[in-house]
Amino acid sequence: LAPLAHQPGLLLGKAYFLKGEEGEAERTFEEVLEQARREPSARSADRVALGAVAIYHYHLRWEEALRWAERIGDGSVRERIRAGILSRIGRNAEAYEAARKAIALNQHDTRAYANMGASLYQLKRYAEGEEVVRQGIAIDPGDFRLHHVLSGLLEDTGKLDVAIEEGRKAIDLDGTHGYNFSSLGRLYLQLGDLRSAFE
């Protein structure tokens, strides 16, 4: 979250955006960012930029989200966020490169490993994707994103039983994301297990 002092400005920008006054929304976000940049901590400005990214991301405005992601000063966070957005809009080779940069800057950010695995999945480089995701799991076996991505990689290489195990791990670690359940249901359907698919 952005620091409390900047949340009203972000909310005002969001209100303008929702009213269709996109130019005013951008101006408001810019003003809040400039205020944050005058503070001693660079993290304040990064949190404001992340707030703008989150608003645009939620409303599927990928180019705007990407533009604001590029304004994040922390290189590892910037590249990880860029990787996720680029993957969402099908620019998978760029997403891979952004995730690679994020990992080079912070080898413990497992979300970057998940993003790299997802981009490799889209590029159909399944063996590389599995290797990258397993590296992330070795760092943090409790990151559900890694198990979700690994499940998809295993599914597309025909390893359905192991893919189901990874899908169940993702749900056990965080049961709040619907895509984990839909992915697991699809795996059970492929095995002809209708009962498990609809549970």
Backbone torsions as a table, in degrees:
resi	resn	phi	psi	omega
1	LEU	NA	149.6	174.3
2	ALA	-69.1	153.3	176.0
3	PRO	-53.9	149.0	-175.8
4	LEU	-52.9	-37.0	-177.7
5	ALA	-61.8	-25.1	-175.9
6	HIS	-102.3	-10.0	-178.3
7	GLN	-62.7	-40.9	177.5
8	PRO	-58.6	-39.7	179.2
9	GLY	-65.1	-41.7	177.3
10	LEU	-64.3	-40.2	178.6
11	LEU	-65.5	-37.4	177.0
12	LEU	-64.0	-44.7	177.2
13	GLY	-59.9	-40.8	178.0
14	LYS	-63.7	-40.2	178.9
15	ALA	-61.8	-43.5	177.0
16	TYR	-61.1	-43.8	-179.8
17	PHE	-59.1	-46.7	-178.2
18	LEU	-66.3	-26.6	177.3
19	LYS	-81.6	-3.8	-179.0
20	GLY	87.7	6.7	179.1
21	GLU	-94.5	71.1	-170.8
22	GLU	-68.2	-34.9	177.1
23	GLY	-63.2	-41.7	179.1
24	GLU	-67.7	-36.3	177.3
25	ALA	-61.4	-46.8	-179.9
26	GLU	-62.2	-43.4	178.9
27	ARG	-61.0	-40.0	179.7
28	THR	-65.6	-45.7	178.1
29	PHE	-60.3	-40.4	179.2
30	GLU	-62.2	-43.5	-179.9
31	GLU	-62.7	-43.4	-180.0
32	VAL	-63.9	-40.7	179.0
33	LEU	-63.2	-42.8	179.3
34	GLU	-63.9	-39.5	175.5
35	GLN	-60.0	-44.6	-177.9
36	ALA	-65.9	-34.4	-179.2
37	ARG	-67.8	-20.9	178.6
38	ARG	-81.0	-7.1	179.4
39	GLU	-82.8	156.6	-177.1
40	PRO	-63.5	-31.6	-176.8
41	SER	-92.3	125.5	176.9
42	ALA	-66.0	-20.7	-178.3
43	ARG	-65.3	-28.8	178.8
44	SER	-60.9	-46.6	179.6
45	ALA	-64.2	-40.2	178.6
46	ASP	-62.5	-38.6	-179.8
47	ARG	-68.9	-34.3	175.9
48	VAL	-65.9	-46.2	178.5
49	ALA	-59.9	-41.5	177.4
50	LEU	-63.3	-36.0	177.1
51	GLY	-62.4	-43.3	177.8
52	ALA	-65.4	-41.2	176.4
53	VAL	-56.9	-46.8	-176.4
54	ALA	-61.9	-40.5	179.7
55	ILE	-63.3	-48.6	-179.5
56	TYR	-68.4	-38.1	179.6
57	HIS	-60.9	-46.0	-178.6
58	TYR	-59.2	-34.5	-178.3
59	HIS	-96.5	15.4	174.7
60	LEU	59.0	33.0	177.2
61	ARG	-98.9	80.6	-167.2
62	TRP	-68.2	-40.8	-177.9
63	GLU	-65.0	-40.4	177.0
64	GLU	-66.1	-41.5	178.3
65	ALA	-61.8	-41.9	179.7
66	LEU	-64.8	-42.2	179.7
67	ARG	-60.4	-41.9	179.7
68	TRP	-74.0	-32.3	176.7
69	ALA	-60.9	-36.7	-178.8
70	GLU	-68.5	-9.6	179.3
71	ARG	-95.0	-1.1	177.8
72	ILE	-73.7	129.1	-175.8
73	GLY	-76.3	-35.9	179.8
74	ASP	-69.4	110.5	-172.8
75	GLY	-57.7	-42.0	-177.0
76	SER	-68.1	-40.9	178.0
77	VAL	-67.6	-44.4	-179.8
78	ARG	-56.4	-49.1	-176.4
79	GLU	-69.8	-35.1	177.3
80	ARG	-64.6	-44.5	179.5
81	ILE	-65.1	-43.7	177.3
82	ARG	-58.1	-42.6	-179.6
83	ALA	-59.3	-44.0	-179.8
84	GLY	-63.4	-42.3	-179.3
85	ILE	-69.7	-46.1	-179.5
86	LEU	-59.0	-38.2	177.2
87	SER	-63.6	-40.1	-179.0
88	ARG	-63.7	-29.2	-178.0
89	ILE	-102.3	14.6	172.2
90	GLY	80.1	12.3	178.0
91	ARG	-95.9	68.3	-166.5
92	ASN	-72.7	-34.2	176.8
93	ALA	-64.9	-40.6	176.5
94	GLU	-67.6	-38.0	177.8
95	ALA	-61.5	-42.6	178.1
96	TYR	-59.5	-47.1	-178.5
97	GLU	-63.0	-40.7	179.0
98	ALA	-64.3	-43.1	178.5
99	ALA	-64.2	-39.1	178.3
100	ARG	-60.9	-42.8	178.1
101	LYS	-64.7	-41.5	-180.0
102	ALA	-60.1	-43.8	-179.6
103	ILE	-67.0	-38.8	178.6
104	ALA	-61.7	-34.2	-179.5
105	LEU	-82.6	-27.9	-179.7
106	ASN	-150.6	96.5	-175.0
107	GLN	-72.6	-2.5	-179.1
108	HIS	-106.2	1.8	179.8
109	ASP	-84.8	94.1	-173.5
110	THR	-69.7	-21.2	175.9
111	ARG	-64.2	-31.4	176.4
112	ALA	-67.5	-37.2	176.3
113	TYR	-64.2	-40.5	178.0
114	ALA	-63.5	-41.8	178.5
115	ASN	-64.8	-40.0	178.5
116	MET	-65.9	-42.6	177.7
117	GLY	-60.2	-41.0	179.3
118	ALA	-65.1	-39.8	179.6
119	SER	-68.7	-38.1	177.6
120	LEU	-67.1	-34.3	174.8
121	TYR	-59.4	-48.6	-179.6
122	GLN	-64.7	-30.6	178.2
123	LEU	-83.3	0.3	-179.6
124	LYS	61.3	32.0	175.9
125	ARG	-103.7	68.4	-168.3
126	TYR	-65.1	-42.3	-177.9
127	ALA	-64.0	-43.3	177.7
128	GLU	-63.9	-42.2	179.6
129	GLY	-60.9	-43.8	179.1
130	GLU	-62.7	-41.4	-179.8
131	GLU	-62.4	-45.2	-179.7
132	VAL	-62.7	-46.3	-177.6
133	VAL	-65.4	-38.9	177.8
134	ARG	-65.3	-32.1	173.6
135	GLN	-62.3	-43.1	177.9
136	GLY	-63.1	-41.5	179.4
137	ILE	-63.9	-34.8	177.0
138	ALA	-63.3	-30.5	178.4
139	ILE	-78.4	-45.6	-179.0
140	ASP	-144.1	92.8	-179.6
141	PRO	-67.7	-8.9	-178.8
142	GLY	-94.3	5.9	178.8
143	ASP	-86.3	107.0	-175.4
144	PHE	-61.9	-29.8	-178.1
145	ARG	-59.3	-40.5	-178.9
146	LEU	-63.0	-42.7	-179.7
147	HIS	-68.2	-35.4	177.5
148	HIS	-63.7	-47.8	-179.2
149	VAL	-65.1	-42.1	179.2
150	LEU	-61.5	-39.2	177.8
151	SER	-58.0	-44.5	178.6
152	GLY	-64.6	-41.9	178.5
153	LEU	-62.3	-42.7	179.9
154	LEU	-68.2	-37.8	178.4
155	GLU	-58.8	-46.2	-175.3
156	ASP	-75.0	-8.4	172.7
157	THR	-105.3	11.7	172.9
158	GLY	82.1	9.7	-179.0
159	LYS	-94.1	67.2	-169.6
160	LEU	-65.6	-39.8	-178.3
161	ASP	-62.2	-43.8	-179.9
162	VAL	-71.6	-34.6	177.0
163	ALA	-61.5	-40.0	177.6
164	ILE	-63.4	-43.5	178.1
165	GLU	-56.9	-45.0	-179.1
166	GLU	-68.6	-37.5	177.0
167	GLY	-63.4	-39.4	178.2
168	ARG	-67.2	-38.0	176.6
169	LYS	-61.0	-43.3	180.0
170	ALA	-58.7	-42.9	180.0
171	ILE	-69.4	-41.5	179.0
172	ASP	-61.3	-35.4	-178.5
173	LEU	-77.8	-33.3	179.1
174	ASP	-157.0	100.7	-176.8
175	GLY	-90.2	21.3	-176.5
176	THR	-99.4	-6.4	-175.4
177	HIS	-103.6	116.2	-176.7
178	GLY	-59.7	-32.3	-177.6
179	TYR	-65.2	-27.1	175.5
180	ASN	-63.8	-42.1	-178.6
181	PHE	-69.6	-42.7	-178.7
182	SER	-66.0	-37.7	177.9
183	SER	-64.6	-42.8	180.0
184	LEU	-66.3	-41.4	177.1
185	GLY	-59.3	-41.9	178.4
186	ARG	-61.6	-38.9	178.8
187	LEU	-63.8	-45.0	178.7
188	TYR	-62.3	-37.8	178.2
189	LEU	-62.7	-38.0	178.6
190	GLN	-63.8	-29.1	177.8
191	LEU	-87.6	-3.1	-179.3
192	GLY	79.7	14.3	-179.1
193	ASP	-94.6	83.4	-175.1
194	LEU	-66.5	-37.1	-177.9
195	ARG	-61.0	-50.0	-179.7
196	SER	-65.9	-33.8	-178.6
197	ALA	-62.8	-34.4	-175.5
198	PHE	-100.7	5.6	177.0
199	GLU	-77.8	NA	NA
